[in-house]
Amino acid sequence: MVDKAALEQYLAKAAWILKGPVDAADFKAYIFPLLFFKRISDVYDEEYQQALDESGGDVEYANLPEFHRFIIPDGCHWNDVREVTTNVGQALQYSFREIEKANQQFLYGIFGDAQWTNKDRLSDELLINLIEHFSQYNLSNSNVEPDLLGQAYEYLIKHFADLTNKKAGEFYTPRSVVNLMGHIIDAKEGESIYDPACGTGGMLLECIHHLKENKKDYRTLKIFGQEKNLTTSIIARMNMFLHGVEDFNIIRGDTLRDPAFFEGDNLATFDCVIANPPFSLKKWGSKQWEKDPYGRNIAGVPPDSNGDLAWVQHMIKSMQYPSGRVAVVLPHGALFRKGKEGKIREQLLKLDIVEAVIGLGPNIFYGTQLAACVLVFRALKKKSKKGQVLFIDASDQVRVGRAQNYLEKEHIVRIYKWYRDYKDVQEYTKVVELEQIEANGFNLNIPLYVEKKIEDDLPTVKEALKQLRVAFNDAVRAEDKMKEKLKEFGLLK
């Protein structure tokens, strides 16, 4: 069996082999397809051997499709490509397309559109080195458990995020934030989970991990995601497969302009809606939303210069009643910007579906030093929470790092406890009546509601007056002494 540390080192070395000819931002377009190709080839061999053993060596029987999760056509196995020494990229590309064709229901487009035949970038020598490197380990189920491979895969996603930093925000949410949101959304057995900006699938997988941690059957979850970026959506699909998840549907597309999931003529609704959409997205399609055929402009149309509250309304419209809940990461500006966004906040608050506003610390996310927040919505709030919103100031719940700050386990536990307890904690949380929020012009800026104690060394008024008297008397005595000296020298009569 291969352990986690060995797998992580193995995957990081693969990226190192590409360094130079390939830009770090493009590593994922090549490494992930190769890893997936190696995995499904090794699993195919394992399934073949099991069927061969069961049938007493019947080759025809062992090749039957029903014994294989995925079909590998003749000449398209990892070992077939490994034997090629010239035009290696062409051999890879051919194998990928044939595998996709043979497994259209599940693997259509799974290997992406990277240019494997571009020899200026990927020479035969480089690809042979990469293939030989990947050939070191057998990645079958008996040698690498899906959970372990999935964890190593997530390590590689984070590794690429660290390498590309600013660009990483487009596909990766820090694991600690994802973990916090998984606790808040609290997925249950049999529920549907939807992420309209799913990136590499981290939040969807967190809901699965959440059930596993609670010893529940994660296989009962129904997983849905949409992602605009082709490479990122492919990585998300591979991520699911490599974690052993089978019941999922991740579709590439622009959620705000062209949502993917429907029930009849209406948008599909889900028990859990969770996302970290792109912050302050410009030119997101406001014109189309003025007459949105899906009725997502329930509280108004946000400005074309900022799509934050378009994502929020899409997620709310996708929320199942009465079980539905939403957790969404947003920049703080979404809490207090005026104009169209102010009016949208007003309408959403009047619907009484806003449950909590959680302010996180600065510099946690890739690509921005700004602090972010998590908004939590419920289709049907508990009776005890109606007409109220919980505000949490968790801005100091971080470990300060050199280039980036981090939410540690202790911070996640503390923030989640504040959310779960839903009560006032001095300097950190405040349960606020909607009337007070209305009096503040429906502004959700957290400092308006959670007061911080200002620590200073200023004296009391009594102490200040005493110090002033002493200083005044000292000044009078000093003046008298100066006059005496001036008289002594004949400079003052």
N, C-alpha and C positions, 0 to 999 in steps of 0.2 A: 504493500500500500504506500502511496505517495503522501507525505504530510503537507500541511499548509505552507510551512516555511519554504520547503523545497519547491512547491508549485509557484509561490510568489517570486522566488529568485529566478525560476525557469521562465516566467512570463516577462519579468523585467529585463532579462538578458535578451529576449527576442526583440524588445524595443531598442536595446543598445545596438543590435546588429544593423538595424535600419538607420541609425543615427548617421547623419551626413548627407546621403543621397535624398533622404526623405525628411521633410519638415516635421517637427514634433507634433504640430497640430494635425498632421495627416497620418500619424502612426496607427491610430485606431481603425482607419479604413483598410489597413492591411493585416494587422495583428489579429483582430477579432475574427475575420473570416477564416484565417488559417487555423486558429484555435478550434473553431467550430467544425471545420472540415476534418481535422484530426480526431476530434471527439466522436463525431458520428461514424467515421470509418472504423474506429476501434470498437465502438459499441456494436456496429454491424457485425464485425468479426466475432465478437463475444456471443451475440444472438445466434449467429451461424453455427458456432461450435456447440452451443447448448442444444440446438435443434438436431445437429448431426449426432450428438451423443444419445439423444432421446430416440432417434430413429435407427440406431445401430449402423450409422455411416451412410445414410441415404442422402446423397448430395442434392438431388432434385427436391426432396422434401425440405432440406435445410435452406434452400433458396426461395421457398414460398414467401410471398410478401407478408402474409399474416404473422410471420415470426419476427418481423423487423419493424422497429419504430419508424425508420426512414429507409427508403430504397436507395442503394448505391448502384447505378447502372454499370454494366461491363466496361472496363477500361477507365473508370472514373474514381476509383478508390485512391486513398492517400498513397498506398504502395505503388500504384500505377504511375502517379505523378513523380514519386520519388526516384523512379528509374530513368526519368527524362533528364538529359544533360544539355540539350539545346532547345531554345524557344520554350523555356520552362513556364514563363508567364502565360504563353498561349495554351499550354497543357492545363494549367490551373484554371484559366478562364473557361476552357471547354468543359472541364469537370464540374465547375460551379454551375454553369448553365444547364448541363444535363441533369444534375442532381435536383435543381430547382424544377425542371420540367417533370421529372419523375415523381415529385412530391408537391405538386402545385397547391394542394389544399393548405399545406402548412408552411412550405419553404419558398413560396413564390417571392423572388427578389431578395432572399435572405443574405446573399453574398455581396450585395451592393453593386456599385458601378465604378469601382476603382479601376484604373488603367494598368492592368497586370502586364500588358504587352509593351509598355513604354520602357525600352531598354536603357534610355538615358537616366532613368530614375531607378529601375529595377533590372540590373544586369543578371544574366544567367547565374553568374558566380554568387551574387548576393542572395538570390532566391534559393539556390542549392544550399547555401550556408544556413538560411532560415529554415528550410525544410528539414535539414539534418538536425538542427537544434531542436525543432519540435518533435522529431522522431525519437528523442531520448527516452520519453516516457510513454507507457501505454495508458491512455486516458479512458479505458473502459470502466463500466460501473463497478466491477469487482476490484479495480485498482484505485479508482478515485470516485468517492461518493459524490452524488450531485450537489449536496450542500457544500462540500469542501471545494469542489470546482467552482461553484457559484460564488463562494467567498473569495477565492483567488481571482475570479473574473472581476468582482467588485474592487478588489485591491488594484487591479490593472486599470480600471476606469479612474480610480482616484489618482493613480500614478500619472496617467495622462492629464488629469485635471491639474495636478501639481506642476507638470511640465509646461502647460499652456496657460495657466493662471487666468488671465482676463477672459480668454475665449471659453474657459471651462464653465463659466456661469451659464452658458447656453445649453449644457447637457448634464451638469452635475450639481446636486444639492448636497452640502456637507452632511455626512451620515448622522451627526448628532442632532441636527435640525429635523431630519427625516424621522429619527427615532422619537423625538418629542411629539411630532405630528401624528405618528402611529399610535402613541398612547392616547392622544386627544381624540382621534377619530374612532378608536376602540372597535375595530371590526369584529363582527360575530360570525359564527358558523352559518353558512348558507347565504351570506349577504353578497351583494354586488358592489364592486369597487371600481371607481372610474377616475382616471387622471387625464384631463384634457390637454395637458402640456407635459407629457410623461417623461421626456428626456430619455435616459437610459433605463427607466423603469424602477428606479430606487424606491419611490414612495409606494408603488404597487407591491413590490417585494416586502417592504416593511410591514404592510398589513398582513402578509403571509407569515412573516417572522413573529408578529404579534400573537397570532393564533398558536403557532408552534410553541412559543414560550409559555403560553397558558394551557398547554397540553390539549389543544382542540384540533379538530380535523380541518387543516387548511385546504384540503382538496375540495371542500364544499364551496369555497369562494368562487365567484365568477368575476374574472379580471378583464377590464377594458381600458384601453389607452389610445391617445392620439398624439402624434408628434409630427411637426412640420418638416424637420430636417431629415433627409433620407438616411444618411449614415447613422444618425442617432436613433432613428426608429428601428433600424436593422439591429443595432446593438441591444436595444430594449428587447426585441424578440429573441435574440440569442440568449440574452440574460435570463429570460424566463425558461427557455429550454434547458440551459445549463444548471438552473436551480431545480430542475425536475418538475416544473409547473407545466401542466398540459392544457387546462381549461382557461385559455386567455385569448383575447382578440386585440391586437395592437395594429392600428392603421396609420399610414402616413397621410398627412393632410393638414390644411390650415383650419384649425378649429373655429376661429372667429368668423371666417368667411364660408367655410364648407364643413360643418360638423358631420361626423361619420356615423353616429349611432341614432337609430330611430325605432319607435314603436308605432307602426302604421305611418300616419302622416305627421306625427308629433315627435319631438325630441325624446329619446329614451331617458328614463330616470333611474337613479341608483341610490342604494342605501348610504354609501360613503363616497364623497367627492373630495379629492385631495390633490393639491397642485402647488408648484412653485413656478408660475408663469413668468415669461420675460418681463422684467421691470420696465415700466413706463414706455411701452411699445408705441412707436410712431407709425402713422399711416397703416393702421390696423384694419380699416374698412368701415369707418363711421358712416359713410354715405349709404352703404348697403344696410346698415343697422337702423336707419331712419324708418325703413319699411321691412324690418326683419321678418322673413316668412315663418320663423320659428318662435316669434314672440318673446325674444330674449331681452328686449328693451323695456323690461317691466318697470324700471324706475327712471328711464331716460337714456339718452345717447351721450356717451362720454365724448370729449373733444378728440379730434383725429390725432392730436399731438400726444395723447396719453391713453393707452388702452387698459389701464389697471382695472377700472370698474366695469369694463366690458367683460373681462375674464370673470370677475365676481358675479355678474348677472348671468352669464352663461352657466356658471357652476350652480347658482341658486335654481335656475330653470331646470337643471339636470338633477335636482335633489328630489328623491322619492318622498311622498307624504304618506304617513306621518313619521316614518323611521329615519328620514334623510338628515344627514349632517354634512357640513362643509368645513374644511380647514384649508386656508390659502395663505401663502406667503406674499406679502406686498411691501413696497417701500413706504416709509412713514408718511410721505406726502399724500398718499391716498386717504389718510385719516383727516386731513385738515384743508386740502386745496379747495378753493371756492369755485364760483361759477357753476358750470354744468355738473361737476363732480359733487359740489356741495348739495345741490338739489337731489342728486341720486342718493347720497347718504341719507338725506332727510326721508326720502320715500322708503328706503330699506329699513330705517329705524322705526318708522311708523308701522311697518309690517310686523314688527316685534319678532324678528328672526335672528337678530344679532345677539349672540350669547356672550362672546368674550373678545377682548382686544388685548393682545399680548405683545409688548414691546421687547425685542431682543437687543443684545449688545451690538456695538459697531464692529465692522471688519471681520465678520464671520463668513460671509459669502465670497466666492471667487469673483474677481472682476469689479468689485465695488467695496469701498471702505465704509459706505453708508450703513447705518443700522436699518434693520428690517422689522416687520411686525407680522404676527399671525392673526388673521381674523377667523373667528369660529361662528358658524351659523347653524341653526337648528330649524327644521321644517315645523316642528311642534315642540316649543320649550316646555319644560316642567312647570307646573303651576306655581311653584315657589320662585321661579326665575322670570316669570312674565313681568313685563314692564321694567326690566332691569338689564344692565350690561355690566359684566365684570371687566375691570381694567387691571392689567398686571404690568408693572414696571420691572422687567427683568434685565435692564440695561447693564447692571453690574454683575450679572451672573455669567461671567466669562473668565477664561484663563487668557491673559494677555500674552500673545506670542510675538516673535520678532517681525514676521511679515503678515501674520494673520492671527486672529483671535479664535478661541475654541470654546465650545460648550462641552464641559466635562460631564461625566455620569451624574455627579452630585448636583450639578446645575439642572440637568434634565429632571431628576427626581424632585427637586425643590419646586421648579416651575410647574410641573404636572400636579404636584400636591396643592399648590395654590389654586390652580384651575379646578381641580376636583372638589376642593373644600368650598369654593365659591363664597368666601367671606372676607371681611376686611383684615388686612395685616398691615400694621403701621409702616409707612414708607414703601410698601410693595404692592398691595392690592386694595381695590376699592370697588364695592358693589354700588352702582349708581343708578338712580331712578331716571326713566326716560324724560321726565319733566325737567330735570337738571340739565340733561344733554340738550334738550330743546332750548333751554334758556341760554345755552352757549352756542346757539346757532347750528346745532347738530354737528358740532366739531368734536371729533373723536381723539384729538391730540392728548396723549396719556397724561402729561404734566398738569393738564387742567383738572384732573380728578385724583391723581395720586401725588400727595404732597411729600416732598423730601425734606427732612430736617436739615437745616443749614448749619453746619458746624463752623464756629468761628471762635476767636480768642478775644472778642470785644468785651470790655468791662460793662457792668451794669451802670445805670444812670448815676446811682449813689456813689459807686466807685469812681466814675469819671469825674464827678464834681469834686470829690476829695482830692483826686490827682491834680485837677485844675487849680484848686486852692493852694496846694503845696507848690506847684510850679509857679503860680503868681507870686507867692511869698518869696520864693527863691529869686525870682526876677527883681522884686523890689529891693531885697537885700543886696543883690549884685549891682543894682543901679546906685544905691547909697554908697557902696564901696568905691565905685567908679568916680562919683562926685568928690569923695574925700581925696582921692589920688589927684584929680584935676586941680583941686584947691592947693594941694601940697606943692604942685609944680607951678602954681600961679596962673594956671590956665582958666580958672573959674573963681569968680569973686563970691 
